[in-house]
Amino acid sequence: MQGKGDERVSAILDMAKRAGVPVRFCDRKSLDRAAEGASHQGCIGYASDFVYSDIDDIFALAESRGEPPFIVVLDGIEDPHNLGSILRTCECGGVHGVIIGKNRQVAVTDTVIKVAEGAAEYVPIARVTNVNDAVRELKERRVWVYALDMDGSDVYKSDLTGAVALVVGAEGKGVSRLTKQLCDGVISLPMRGKINSLNASVAAAVAIYRKIECDGKNK
């Protein structure tokens, strides 16, 4: 860290002190070397690798809020910007947790965390070996699982109240065949234009807020 007299740096110092984070001061050249070519404004922070949750943590959060579980399952999302955007919408929409796969799926990277704008700190993210096994577990735990894909029931005519998981597929590929077969149903967004799909993060946002609308109508 450099520039103790800067008001922004002083604010960071204060937050670090309150959080018990150790601080070391160094010159500009040392910061430049530590940044490895990336831009900085006089401060560099180090964080440990992202700590994932598990499915039990997601259910525990729902129980602590006195709400039926609301979960988003991502089936092969590869774009970190899409994952970050989805996490941000999930946090804003009250989703209790997100499940992602270890294979053919982007992990929670620095880019994901940046795009999520802090949401990755508040939404439990479970990283599982097999998404299909996770879907089976959710169904065993009495969660209704719906794939968000083409040729399904109109999302605006679907009842998404209660314990629900939404499965969002990969960009361009959609939800995989076996995963879709395991789901309790398929829901789709009405398409009135000349193309037949939306960006994965946009489609997820529409479905999440449709779920919120359903819950609101049944209170």
N, C-alpha and C positions, 0 to 999 in steps of 0.2 A: 504494500500500500504506500502511496505517495501523496503529499500535499495535505498535511494535517490542518492547514488553515482554511481549506475549502469547506463551505457550509455543507455541501453534499457529502463530502468525505466525513465530516463531523457527525452527520446523521447516521452514516453507515457504522462509524465507530461506536456510536451510542447503542445501536441495535445489536452489534456484535457483543458488546459488553453485557447487555441485558440477557442475551442468549447464551452467554458463556463461551463464545467462539474466540479462539486465540487469534491475535493480530500481530503481524510482523511488518515493520517498516523497512523499505529498501529504496534504492535510487531508481531513476527512470530506466536505465539500461537493464537493470535486473528484471524489472517488470516486462520490458520488451522481450527479453529472452524467455521469461516464463509464459508469455502469451503466444509464443511460437508463431509470430506473424499476424495473429489476430489483433483487431483494434481493441483498445481499452481506454478508459478515462481516468486512469490513476489508481484503479482498484482491480484486483483479481481475486475471485473467490474459488475455493476448492470444495467439492462435495463428493461424498462417497457414491458408489454405484446405486442406481435406483433400487429401492426395496419394494418388491412386489408383495401383494396381499395374497390370501387364498380365498376360496369360495366361502368358507365358513365366516371369514371376516365380513364379507358382503351381506350375508344373512344376519349376522350380529348387528350390523349397522341398521338394517331395516327394522329389526326387532327393537333396537334402542330408540328409534323414532316412532315406534308404534304404527308402522306402515307395512303393507304387503310388499314383498320384494319387487323391485323394479330394476332389471338388469339389462345391459346391452352386451351382446356377444359379437365379436368381430371375427369374421371368417376370411382371413387372408388379406387384410388391409396392408398394403406395402408402402404407401406414401406417408412419410412422417407428418406432413402437413395435414393430411386427412385425419390421421390419428389424433393429432393435437387439437384440431377443430372439433372432432367428435367428443373428446374429453371435456373440452370447454362447454359444449352444449349439455353434456351429461351432468356436469356440476350445476349449471344454471337450471336444468330441468329436474333436479332432485333425484337423479338416478343413484341407486345405492352402490353400484359397482359395475365394472367393465371386465369382461373376460376376453383374453387374447390368446392365440396359439403361439407355440415356440417355433413352429415351422411355417415357412412361407408367409410370415407376418412380421412387420416391423416391430422392433422392441421399443421401449420407452427411452429415447435418445435425448440428447441436449436439444435438438431441433423440436422434437415432440413437446418437451417441457416448455420451451420458449413459445411455441404456437399456442399451447394450452393456456397460457397466461395465468399460471398458478393453479389451474384445476387439477393437475396431476398430484398436488399435495393433499387434496381433499376427497378425491374419488378413488376408492380402493380399486386397484387393478390386479387381477389374478392372471398369471401367465401359466397356461396349462399345456401339457404334452399333447393332448388330443382334444380338439374342440368338440368332436362328436361325443366323446365320453362325458364332457362337461354338460352338453345338452341333455344326455341321458340322466345325469345326476340332477339337473334342474327339474326335469319332469318327475323324477322319483320324489323330489321334495315339494311337489305340488305347485310347480310354477308352469304356467302356460307359455309355450315357446312358439313364437311366430317368426318365420323367415320374411325379410323385407326383400321382395324380388318381383319380377314381372309375372303376369298371368295369375295373379292372386286376387283375393277379395279387395274391394275398394277400402282403403284404410279409413276413409271417412264414414263408412257404413259398418265398420267393425267395432265390436265391443272389446276394449282393451282394459277393462277394469280388473282390479284384483292383482294377484301375483303374476307378473308378466315379464318375459324376456324377449327382446327384439334381436334377431340375428341379422347383421349387416354384412353383405358379401364384398368381395374384392372388387376393385375398380375394373370395370369392363367385363369381368367374369361372373360377377354375382355370387350368390350363395351356392356352394358346391352341391352336387346332386344328392349325395348320401345325407349331408347335413339337412338339406331341405326335406328329404323323406322322413327324417327323424322328428322334424318339427310338428307341432299340433296343427299348424295351418300356415298359409302364405298370404301376406297382405301386400298390396301394391299401391303406389301413388298414381292418381289419374294423370294421364298424359294427353295433352290437347295440341301439342306442337308437332313438328315434323321429325324430331328426334325422340327416341323412346327411353331415355335414361337421364338421371341426374347424377352429379357428383356424389360419391358415397357419404361425405359429411353432410351435404345438404339434405339428402334423402333421410339420413338418420335424424337430423334435426326436425324434419316435418313429422316423422313417426313418433319421436319423443314427445313433441308437443300435442300430437293427437292423443297420446296416452294421458297426458295431463288433462286435456279437455274431457276425456271419458271419465276420469276420476272426479273431476269437478261436477259433472252432471249427476253423479250418483252419490253426492254427499247429502 
